[in-house]
Amino acid sequence: MQPAKATHKIKRLVAFHFIAFFSVLMFPFVLTNIQTPIQNLIVSDSQTVTQKGSPLPPAPRLGVHPFARIPTATVYDEQLGISFTQNFPSLTYTVSAVAQTGTDGYGPAYLLNGIGNTGYWYQVGMAYDWDANPASGFQLAYEVFNAQGAAVFPVNGGGGIATLSPVNPGDAVQLSLTFSNSNVVMQAADQNTGARTQEIYTAAGATYFAGTPSSPSNAQGFFSGLMTEWYHTAPYYGGEQKVTYNDNGTAITSAWLWIDEFAVSARGIGSGLFSDASKSPVTFTDPSQFQSFTSNGAIEAANATQFITGQISTVALSFGYSVKGSTSSPPAPVLTYILTGVQQKATLTQSDQTFSVDIGTSWSITNPLPSSTLTERWQTNQASTGAATSPQTIDFVFFHQYLVTFGFNVVGGGSNYSPPAATCQEFGNQISPTMGTQIWVDAAQYSFPNLLTGSSSSERWQTNVSVTGNIGSSATIDIPYTHQYYVTINLNPTTGGSVPAASSWYDAGAAFQSEATSNAGWQFESWSGTGQGSYSGNSSSALAEVDSPLTETAIFYPGLTITASGKVAVSYTYNAVVSLIPSSTQKTIYEPAGAEIQLSAKPSLFIYTFSGWTGSAISDKSSIPIVLDTPQNITANFSYNYVVIGIAVGVVIAIIAAAIILAAHRKKKPPVIASH
């Protein structure tokens, strides 16, 4: 096996490998001349795990392949590898036992590699049909190099092989490099059959396996990592079957990916066909995300816990897109994906398209769409990146959006309100934006409430501007709300008069002014107000400051018109106050609606008599109560007291008659002569 690096590094190793390779290459000729059985030089299948001299040549033992008899024969070593950048106290990976051979009959080796921190390089792996004739199946492969790049184990140089049986195609074989008692244990164990084989070599004072953070390998071409190595009898520019290495220890954080192939001639001269590596270590920020690398028909991929060489399976992904809320047609999204290890780009259409994507690799679409700016965009809230793990169909919906700030302001103050619960659309869903915050919203309708939360039947914060609209640009939408109080106007009673102002909302701090006018038969009495800034008083013109909910009541008194006819005087009493209306006069009095007034009529002379009340009340009683609920008219009537007059006349006549009689009597009587 060769350390995977540039040609000038390989040449130093080729010298050590060439002896074994050349010996194998020349075996047919030696055997033909000296009749020595080839089996004496080839390791038996029954070799024990402690045997140290088993050669694992830098090229497969060619057996009776025709070109083996050509002294100038050259073999070609293809390597697909990953070099770790971090250090590990041990290395353990499980590899799938993939049985594969080329057209020449030779198979690959699946290898775990580690540089001890003192410079020794250890390789352990599983080879398949490394010897093509006869086919050897799965075997343990191992080799150790010293810090100067010389192969030191097995002791006869070249790679070593040992029996690992039974191993069946598809089995999971665990490869490990561990430190134990100042040695390095190189082990392979079949997790399905229980087959286990190991080789042990000194650790040379090492305590951990070193990574190579600054390049894919050290100066000798050594690295800690994984490699699939395969010899071919002709230059090879093709792929391999898929082989998966699974990490059984600490996940890697970053690594170099590389692929190379070089020629090894029978004279020990190596020349590179190609050598490609990632420009820098690949980082595994997303541990499950595969990163792929390809060169000259070969492909490999890795994430934090897996390394895959060979053909990567593909998965069918279907993509399409649509745009919501836009009258224009922005450029279509571009899909970026990996196929056969190569990044591909495709412009999506509004009809679904199906793409073959390397399984486990990542894909992405442009989001937002091209032509988007800092204040206008076409964006989807669907995941715009993903991993190709299974077939799926994704139809992306892009929403035309603007960067908008929703806000409000209050005119007239107050403190019992809450910000408006405005609504708008975000990715097709209704949301309530936070006031004063700049957000992306769909080019769709927005709305504000007419009233702020906290408004009541007596106090409110209302806007008089339109509260709905359509988002058509990036803007600040600021809705003004005016603080208002409700002013209630009452008439007491309602039939008593009129007031031009009606009950209504008034801006906080505004002046309320109104004139009360009484109806016929009524008299305006006063305004009665409640609430901060209200007016109470006798002026018919009310002037109040609306600093709170107000109630202003215009109070009207109904009039009672009392007519005292020519010979009757009327007195009226209300609330223990007595007033007099002389005869032959008329007076209108105004008292609260519902007041009860006591009326009394009295003739001015004895020859007159009260003859009754007419008008709003009809009664022959001289004293009556009147309930003043509406304007009323009442008249106290009189007539002559004929009985009294008759009596008076009779008395007069009697007096006159008596006087006449008396006078007559005096005239008939003779005079009396006085006697002396």
JOTA-V227749 format. One record per residue. RES is the residue in three letters. SS is DSSP state (alpha for helix, beta for strand, coil for the rest). OMEGA is omega in whole degrees, -180 to 180 (NA if undefined). BURIAL is + if it has 9 or more other C-alpha atoms within 8 Angstrom, else -. Layout:
RES/SS/OMEGA/BURIAL, RES/SS/OMEGA/BURIAL
This chain:
MET/coil/-178/+, GLN/coil/167/-, PRO/coil/-171/-, ALA/coil/174/+, LYS/coil/-171/+, ALA/coil/-172/+, THR/alpha/-176/+, HIS/alpha/175/-, LYS/alpha/-176/+, ILE/alpha/-173/+, LYS/alpha/-179/+, ARG/alpha/-179/+, LEU/alpha/-177/+, VAL/alpha/-179/+, ALA/alpha/-179/+, PHE/alpha/-179/+, HIS/alpha/-169/+, PHE/alpha/-178/+, ILE/alpha/-179/-, ALA/alpha/-179/+, PHE/alpha/-176/+, PHE/alpha/179/+, SER/alpha/179/-, VAL/alpha/-178/+, LEU/alpha/-175/+, MET/alpha/-178/+, PHE/alpha/-178/+, PRO/alpha/-179/+, PHE/alpha/179/-, VAL/alpha/-178/+, LEU/alpha/-180/+, THR/alpha/-174/-, ASN/alpha/-174/-, ILE/alpha/175/-, GLN/coil/176/-, THR/coil/-178/-, PRO/coil/179/-, ILE/alpha/-178/+, GLN/alpha/179/-, ASN/alpha/-178/-, LEU/coil/-179/-, ILE/coil/-177/-, VAL/coil/179/+, SER/coil/177/-, ASP/coil/-178/-, SER/coil/180/-, GLN/coil/180/+, THR/coil/-176/-, VAL/coil/-180/+, THR/coil/-179/-, GLN/coil/-174/-, LYS/coil/-170/-, GLY/coil/-178/+, SER/coil/-178/+, PRO/coil/167/+, LEU/beta/-170/+, PRO/coil/177/+, PRO/coil/172/+, ALA/coil/178/-, PRO/coil/172/+, ARG/coil/-165/+, LEU/coil/176/+, GLY/coil/-176/+, VAL/coil/178/-, HIS/coil/-173/-, PRO/alpha/-174/-, PHE/alpha/178/-, ALA/alpha/-179/+, ARG/alpha/-180/+, ILE/coil/-174/-, PRO/coil/-178/-, THR/coil/-176/-, ALA/coil/178/+, THR/beta/174/+, VAL/beta/-173/+, TYR/beta/-174/+, ASP/beta/177/+, GLU/beta/-178/+, GLN/beta/174/+, LEU/beta/-171/+, GLY/beta/174/+, ILE/beta/-179/+, SER/beta/-179/+, PHE/beta/179/+, THR/coil/-176/+, GLN/coil/-179/+, ASN/coil/-180/+, PHE/beta/175/+, PRO/coil/176/+, SER/coil/180/+, LEU/beta/180/+, THR/beta/177/+, TYR/beta/174/+, THR/beta/-178/+, VAL/beta/178/+, SER/beta/-180/+, ALA/coil/-179/+, VAL/coil/178/+, ALA/coil/-180/-, GLN/coil/176/-, THR/beta/175/+, GLY/coil/-180/-, THR/coil/179/-, ASP/coil/174/-, GLY/coil/-177/-, TYR/coil/-180/+, GLY/beta/-175/+, PRO/coil/170/+, ALA/beta/179/+, TYR/beta/-162/+, LEU/beta/170/+, LEU/beta/-172/+, ASN/beta/178/+, GLY/beta/175/+, ILE/beta/171/+, GLY/beta/-175/+, ASN/coil/172/+, THR/coil/171/+, GLY/coil/179/+, TYR/coil/-177/+, TRP/beta/-175/+, TYR/beta/177/+, GLN/beta/172/+, VAL/beta/-179/+, GLY/beta/-180/+, MET/beta/180/+, ALA/beta/177/+, TYR/beta/-179/+, ASP/coil/176/+, TRP/coil/171/+, ASP/coil/-175/+, ALA/beta/-176/+, ASN/coil/2/+, PRO/coil/179/-, ALA/beta/-173/-, SER/coil/-178/+, GLY/coil/-179/+, PHE/beta/179/+, GLN/beta/171/+, LEU/beta/176/+, ALA/beta/-178/+, TYR/beta/176/+, GLU/beta/177/+, VAL/beta/175/+, PHE/beta/175/+, ASN/coil/-175/+, ALA/coil/179/+, GLN/coil/176/-, GLY/coil/-180/+, ALA/coil/176/+, ALA/beta/-176/+, VAL/beta/-180/+, PHE/beta/2/+, PRO/coil/-170/+, VAL/coil/-179/-, ASN/coil/179/-, GLY/coil/-178/+, GLY/coil/-179/+, GLY/beta/179/+, GLY/beta/174/+, ILE/beta/177/+, ALA/beta/-177/+, THR/beta/173/+, LEU/coil/-171/+, SER/coil/-2/-, PRO/coil/172/-, VAL/coil/-179/+, ASN/coil/177/-, PRO/coil/-179/-, GLY/coil/178/-, ASP/coil/173/+, ALA/beta/-177/+, VAL/beta/-179/+, GLN/beta/176/+, LEU/beta/-179/+, SER/beta/171/+, LEU/beta/-177/+, THR/beta/176/+, PHE/beta/179/+, SER/beta/177/-, ASN/coil/178/-, SER/coil/177/+, ASN/beta/171/+, VAL/beta/178/+, VAL/beta/179/+, MET/beta/-169/+, GLN/beta/171/+, ALA/beta/-178/+, ALA/beta/178/+, ASP/beta/-177/+, GLN/coil/-179/+, ASN/coil/-176/-, THR/coil/-177/-, GLY/coil/178/-, ALA/coil/-176/+, ARG/beta/178/+, THR/beta/179/+, GLN/beta/172/+, GLU/beta/-177/+, ILE/beta/175/-, TYR/beta/-178/+, THR/beta/177/-, ALA/coil/178/+, ALA/coil/178/-, GLY/coil/-178/-, ALA/coil/178/+, THR/coil/177/+, TYR/coil/177/+, PHE/beta/-170/+, ALA/beta/172/+, GLY/coil/179/+, THR/coil/-174/+, PRO/coil/-174/+, SER/coil/179/-, SER/coil/-178/-, PRO/coil/180/+, SER/coil/174/+, ASN/coil/-175/+, ALA/coil/180/-, GLN/coil/-177/+, GLY/coil/-179/+, PHE/coil/179/+, PHE/coil/171/+, SER/coil/-177/+, GLY/beta/-175/+, LEU/beta/-180/+, MET/beta/167/+, THR/beta/-175/+, GLU/beta/-176/+, TRP/beta/176/+, TYR/beta/174/+, HIS/beta/-179/+, THR/coil/177/-, ALA/coil/178/-, PRO/coil/-174/+, TYR/coil/-180/-, TYR/coil/-178/-, GLY/coil/-180/-, GLY/coil/179/+, GLU/coil/172/-, GLN/coil/-177/+, LYS/coil/176/+, VAL/beta/-176/+, THR/beta/173/+, TYR/beta/179/+, ASN/beta/-179/+, ASP/beta/176/+, ASN/coil/-179/-, GLY/coil/-179/-, THR/coil/179/-, ALA/coil/179/-, ILE/coil/-180/+, THR/coil/178/+, SER/beta/-178/+, ALA/beta/172/+, TRP/beta/172/+, LEU/beta/-177/+, TRP/beta/177/+, ILE/beta/175/+, ASP/beta/176/+, GLU/beta/179/+, PHE/beta/-178/+, ALA/beta/174/+, VAL/beta/-177/+, SER/beta/179/+, ALA/coil/179/+, ARG/coil/175/-, GLY/coil/-180/+, ILE/coil/179/+, GLY/beta/175/+, SER/beta/-177/+, GLY/beta/172/+, LEU/beta/175/+, PHE/beta/178/-, SER/beta/-178/+, ASP/beta/177/-, ALA/beta/175/+, SER/coil/-176/+, LYS/coil/178/-, SER/coil/179/-, PRO/coil/176/+, VAL/beta/180/+, THR/beta/-178/-, PHE/coil/178/+, THR/coil/171/-, ASP/coil/-173/-, PRO/coil/-177/+, SER/coil/-175/-, GLN/coil/179/+, PHE/coil/172/+, GLN/beta/-175/+, SER/beta/180/+, PHE/beta/-178/+, THR/beta/178/+, SER/beta/172/-, ASN/coil/175/-, GLY/coil/178/-, ALA/beta/-176/+, ILE/beta/176/+, GLU/beta/180/+, ALA/beta/-179/+, ALA/beta/163/+, ASN/coil/-174/+, ALA/coil/-176/+, THR/coil/-178/+, GLN/beta/173/+, PHE/beta/-177/+, ILE/beta/172/+, THR/beta/179/+, GLY/coil/-175/+, GLN/coil/179/+, ILE/coil/180/+, SER/coil/178/-, THR/beta/178/+, VAL/beta/-178/+, ALA/beta/176/+, LEU/beta/179/+, SER/beta/-179/+, PHE/beta/171/+, GLY/beta/-180/+, TYR/beta/174/+, SER/beta/-178/+, VAL/beta/179/+, LYS/beta/171/-, GLY/coil/-177/+, SER/coil/175/+, THR/coil/178/-, SER/coil/-179/-, SER/coil/179/-, PRO/coil/177/-, PRO/coil/-177/-, ALA/coil/176/+, PRO/coil/179/+, VAL/beta/177/+, LEU/beta/174/+, THR/beta/-178/+, TYR/beta/-178/+, ILE/beta/175/+, LEU/beta/-175/+, THR/coil/176/+, GLY/coil/-177/+, VAL/beta/179/+, GLN/beta/179/-, GLN/beta/175/-, LYS/beta/179/-, ALA/beta/177/-, THR/beta/-178/-, LEU/coil/175/+, THR/coil/-179/+, GLN/coil/170/-, SER/coil/-177/-, ASP/coil/173/+, GLN/beta/-179/+, THR/beta/-178/-, PHE/beta/172/-, SER/beta/-175/+, VAL/beta/177/+, ASP/beta/-177/+, ILE/coil/-180/+, GLY/coil/179/+, THR/coil/-178/+, SER/beta/173/+, TRP/beta/178/+, SER/beta/173/+, ILE/beta/177/+, THR/coil/-180/+, ASN/coil/6/+, PRO/coil/-180/+, LEU/coil/172/+, PRO/coil/-175/+, SER/coil/174/-, SER/coil/-179/+, THR/coil/180/-, LEU/coil/-177/-, THR/coil/179/-, GLU/beta/-178/+, ARG/beta/171/+, TRP/beta/-168/+, GLN/beta/172/+, THR/coil/176/+, ASN/coil/173/-, GLN/coil/179/-, ALA/coil/-178/-, SER/coil/173/+, THR/beta/179/-, GLY/beta/179/-, ALA/beta/-179/+, ALA/coil/-177/+, THR/coil/-179/-, SER/coil/179/-, PRO/coil/178/+, GLN/beta/176/-, THR/beta/-179/-, ILE/beta/174/-, ASP/beta/-177/+, PHE/beta/176/+, VAL/beta/179/+, PHE/beta/-179/+, PHE/beta/175/+, HIS/beta/-174/+, GLN/beta/174/+, TYR/beta/176/+, LEU/beta/-170/+, VAL/beta/173/+, THR/beta/175/+, PHE/beta/180/+, GLY/beta/177/+, PHE/beta/173/+, ASN/beta/-177/-, VAL/beta/175/+, VAL/beta/177/-, GLY/coil/171/+, GLY/coil/-174/-, GLY/coil/-176/-, SER/coil/-173/-, ASN/coil/-176/-, TYR/coil/173/+, SER/coil/179/-, PRO/coil/-179/-, PRO/coil/176/+, ALA/coil/179/-, ALA/coil/177/+, THR/beta/175/+, CYS/beta/-177/+, GLN/beta/174/+, GLU/beta/-177/+, PHE/coil/176/+, GLY/coil/-180/-, ASN/beta/179/-, GLN/beta/178/-, ILE/beta/175/-, SER/coil/-174/-, PRO/coil/174/+, THR/coil/-178/-, MET/coil/176/+, GLY/coil/-178/-, THR/coil/-180/+, GLN/beta/-178/-, ILE/beta/174/-, TRP/beta/178/+, VAL/beta/-179/+, ASP/beta/173/+, ALA/coil/-176/+, ALA/coil/-175/+, GLN/beta/171/+, TYR/beta/176/+, SER/beta/174/+, PHE/coil/173/+, PRO/coil/177/+, ASN/coil/-177/-, LEU/beta/173/+, LEU/coil/174/+, THR/coil/-174/-, GLY/coil/178/-, SER/coil/-180/+, SER/coil/-179/-, SER/coil/-179/-, SER/coil/180/+, GLU/beta/-178/+, ARG/beta/172/+, TRP/beta/-172/+, GLN/beta/174/+, THR/coil/177/+, ASN/coil/175/-, VAL/coil/180/-, SER/coil/-177/-, VAL/coil/176/+, THR/beta/179/-, GLY/beta/179/-, ASN/beta/178/-, ILE/coil/-180/+, GLY/coil/179/-, SER/coil/174/+, SER/coil/-173/+, ALA/coil/169/-, THR/beta/-179/-, ILE/beta/-174/+, ASP/beta/-176/-, ILE/beta/178/+, PRO/beta/175/+, TYR/beta/-179/+, THR/beta/178/+, HIS/beta/-176/+, GLN/beta/173/+, TYR/beta/179/+, TYR/beta/177/+, VAL/beta/-179/+, THR/beta/179/+, ILE/beta/179/+, ASN/beta/172/+, LEU/beta/-179/+, ASN/beta/-6/+, PRO/coil/-176/+, THR/coil/-179/-, THR/coil/-173/-, GLY/coil/-178/+, GLY/beta/-178/+, SER/beta/177/+, VAL/beta/-179/+, PRO/coil/-178/-, ALA/coil/177/-, ALA/coil/175/-, SER/coil/-175/+, SER/beta/175/-, TRP/beta/178/-, TYR/beta/178/+, ASP/beta/178/+, ALA/coil/-180/+, GLY/coil/-180/-, ALA/coil/178/+, ALA/beta/174/-, PHE/beta/-180/+, GLN/beta/179/+, SER/beta/-179/+, GLU/beta/178/+, ALA/beta/179/+, THR/beta/-178/+, SER/beta/174/+, ASN/coil/179/+, ALA/coil/180/-, GLY/coil/-179/-, TRP/beta/177/+, GLN/beta/174/+, PHE/beta/-178/+, GLU/beta/-177/+, SER/beta/169/+, TRP/beta/174/+, SER/beta/-176/+, GLY/beta/173/+, THR/beta/-179/+, GLY/coil/-178/+, GLN/coil/180/+, GLY/coil/-177/+, SER/coil/-180/+, TYR/coil/170/+, SER/coil/-180/+, GLY/beta/-175/-, ASN/coil/180/-, SER/coil/179/-, SER/coil/177/+, SER/beta/180/-, ALA/beta/177/+, LEU/beta/-177/+, ALA/beta/175/+, GLU/beta/-173/+, VAL/coil/179/+, ASP/coil/179/+, SER/coil/172/+, PRO/coil/-176/+, LEU/beta/168/+, THR/beta/178/+, GLU/beta/-178/+, THR/beta/175/+, ALA/beta/-175/+, ILE/beta/179/+, PHE/beta/176/+, TYR/beta/174/+, PRO/beta/-180/+, GLY/beta/174/+, LEU/beta/179/+, THR/beta/-177/+, ILE/beta/178/+, THR/beta/176/+, ALA/beta/-178/+, SER/coil/-166/+, GLY/coil/-173/-, LYS/coil/-179/+, VAL/beta/173/+, ALA/beta/-178/+, VAL/beta/172/+, SER/beta/178/+, TYR/beta/-177/+, THR/beta/175/+, TYR/beta/-178/+, ASN/coil/176/-, ALA/coil/177/-, VAL/beta/-178/-, VAL/beta/177/-, SER/beta/-175/-, LEU/beta/173/-, ILE/beta/-178/+, PRO/coil/178/+, SER/coil/-180/+, SER/coil/176/+, THR/beta/-180/+, GLN/beta/180/+, LYS/beta/175/-, THR/beta/177/-, ILE/beta/-179/-, TYR/beta/179/+, GLU/beta/-178/+, PRO/coil/177/+, ALA/coil/-179/+, GLY/coil/180/-, ALA/beta/177/+, GLU/beta/-177/+, ILE/beta/180/+, GLN/beta/-180/+, LEU/beta/175/+, SER/beta/180/+, ALA/beta/-178/+, LYS/beta/180/+, PRO/beta/-179/+, SER/coil/178/+, LEU/coil/-176/-, PHE/coil/-180/-, ILE/coil/179/+, TYR/beta/177/+, THR/beta/177/+, PHE/beta/-174/+, SER/beta/176/+, GLY/beta/179/+, TRP/beta/176/+, THR/beta/-179/+, GLY/beta/-178/+, SER/coil/178/-, ALA/coil/178/-, ILE/coil/-179/-, SER/beta/177/+, ASP/coil/177/-, LYS/coil/-177/-, SER/coil/-179/+, SER/beta/-178/-, ILE/beta/173/+, PRO/beta/176/-, ILE/beta/173/+, VAL/beta/-172/-, LEU/beta/179/+, ASP/coil/175/+, THR/coil/176/-, PRO/coil/-177/+, GLN/beta/174/+, ASN/beta/180/+, ILE/beta/-178/+, THR/beta/175/+, ALA/beta/-176/+, ASN/beta/179/+, PHE/beta/173/+, SER/beta/179/-, TYR/beta/178/-, ASN/coil/-173/+, TYR/alpha/178/-, VAL/alpha/180/-, VAL/alpha/180/+, ILE/alpha/-179/+, GLY/alpha/179/-, ILE/alpha/-179/-, ALA/alpha/180/-, VAL/alpha/180/-, GLY/alpha/178/-, VAL/alpha/-180/-, VAL/alpha/-179/-, ILE/alpha/-180/-, ALA/alpha/180/-, ILE/alpha/180/-, ILE/alpha/-179/-, ALA/alpha/179/-, ALA/alpha/-180/-, ALA/alpha/-179/-, ILE/alpha/-180/-, ILE/alpha/-180/-, LEU/alpha/-179/-, ALA/alpha/-178/-, ALA/alpha/-180/-, HIS/alpha/180/-, ARG/alpha/-176/-, LYS/alpha/-176/-, LYS/alpha/-175/-, LYS/coil/-178/-, PRO/coil/178/-, PRO/coil/-179/-, VAL/coil/179/-, ILE/coil/-179/-, ALA/coil/177/-, SER/coil/179/-, HIS/coil/NA/-
